[in-house]
Amino acid sequence: MYKSIRFPAFILVIILLAAILAACTTPEVTTGTTGAATTATSATTTAKTSRELITLNWYAGNTNASPGLQENMYWTKILEEDLGIKLNVISGTDEIINAYIASGDLPDMGLIYKSDDFQNAYNADLLVNFDDYIDLIPSVLVNYPAGSLQFQRDRYADGGLHSLPSGAQTVFKTYGGSEYYMRVDFPYYLEYVEANGEPELKDYEDFLPILKSIQDAHPTNDDGQAAYGMSIFAEWDGSTVGYGDWISEQYGVIYKDFAEIDMDSLTYQSIFDDDSVYKRTLKLLYDANQLGILDPDSMTQTWNDYMAKVDARRIYSTYCFYANDFTRCLPYVNLNTVDYTGPAYLGNGSGSWGFYISANSDYVERCCEFFNYVINEDNWWRLKFGNQGEFWDINSDGQVYVTEKGQNMEKDSTVLFEDGGSLILNSAICNWNTRFIDWCVVNKTYGANYSTASWPTRDVSMKTDNQKIWVTYISDK
């Protein structure tokens, strides 16, 4: 049963993460491992003097980041020109971060997810105290609320700012919504309806026989590869099965560690309770496996594996974060995607996620300059969308819009920026899996947020044939 105990507000906040980069300078390309200190000049600009081009190691944690030296892409060129910095992205696991801490040496800077890891790194004297460099990060003070910084200080015995919140801001945002619907391969669903009539969809369990029928009729994709009714991936699992969490959110609950939070009542229960939605979702996955429609790679495959299968039309239902042109939302009676309109105040992961700089880095001040640069609305805009005139531009009314090339870039990963990189596969957010300014923040320069779908100039008439068929179907229901 749900307990009528109020959750502390900070545990209810889930962030999307946010923000990244821009300014200007021509770096002198050199090699070497020690760096000259450079300071940022203000909250909205960076130093414009030449400096050696250095490589900083960015620890991305156990996320779907793209590891390795980041180069030959539109955003890497911006970083090199404005900051004289290249990034070497390091993906991690619980074992890897523990090994780094045990060795007494962390990568130059990055993102840590777990409070215990931060405490262990702090106890080993591996974390820079940002308070000692506060004059180098004025943009952080401008863009992150003071309370979110104090929350970080309260985590450490000395009260120092040894970590920065990841994407904290005071904009109120909607949580849930259509992202968490059941999506089913719509052309094949219409085949099912034609043969069997309209199904009664009350709960997510009602999709299982439909997906079984679809998989029986289409056991492979057009290229002869095995296809499945359902699939999940294990790469983002934590204290719970990650995709189990996200499927469960269709019933108006969210998760923090082993707590299942009801967003209607703001009460919670254990995920281990017999009546938890989480247990119900695990039963759903078990039943799917018993029916033979759960991808056998579900417990071992990565996010990239999963995306590749979705792109190849090898998965006939998707839930959140990724889809293809065939899978469409199908509402059901007891779907309950509750809107949580609280501010994303403390940062992602209820405040447990955070950015750090290694006390052993040779480039502490350059790392500070990096954070001052990326936690900035205009810099993040450029790092996300590139420079004006390619993916985006400004019309005669002063409104930002997506160009014709930009529209093609959003649909086709082979359409690249002039300086390299795909908006879909190689953007800064994709390669780091990190955002420093939340997408819902309205950029003060351009009067729009960081989701092009919400721009006033967005042409909503441009739909694929599958979208048009789906719109007609839903409108007639």
Buried (B, 14 or more C-beta within 10 A) or exposed (E): EBEEEEBEEBBBBBBBBBBBBBBEBBBEEEEEEEBEEBBBBEBBBBBEEEBBBBBBBBBBBBBBBBEEEBBEBBBBBBBBBBBBBBBBBBBBEBEBBBEBBEEEBBBBBBBBBBBEBBBBBBEBEBBBBBBEBBEBBBBBBBBBBEBBBEBBBEBBEEEBBBBBBBBBBEBEBEBBEEBBBBBBBBBBBBBBEEEEEEBEBEBBBBBBBBBBBBBEEBEEBEEEEEBBBBBBBBBBBBEBBBBBBBBBBBBBBBBBEBBBBBBEEBBBBEBEBEEBBBBBBBEBBEEBBEBEBBBEBBBEBBBEBBBEBBBBBBBBBBBBBBBBBBBBBBEBEEBBBBEBEBBBBBBBBBBBBBBBBBBBBBBBBBBBBBBBBBBBBBBBBBBBBBBBEBBBBEEEEEBBBBBEBBBBBBEEEEBBBEBBBBBBBBBBBBBBBBBBBBBBBEBEEBEBBBEBEEBEBBEEEEEEEBEEBBEEBEEEE
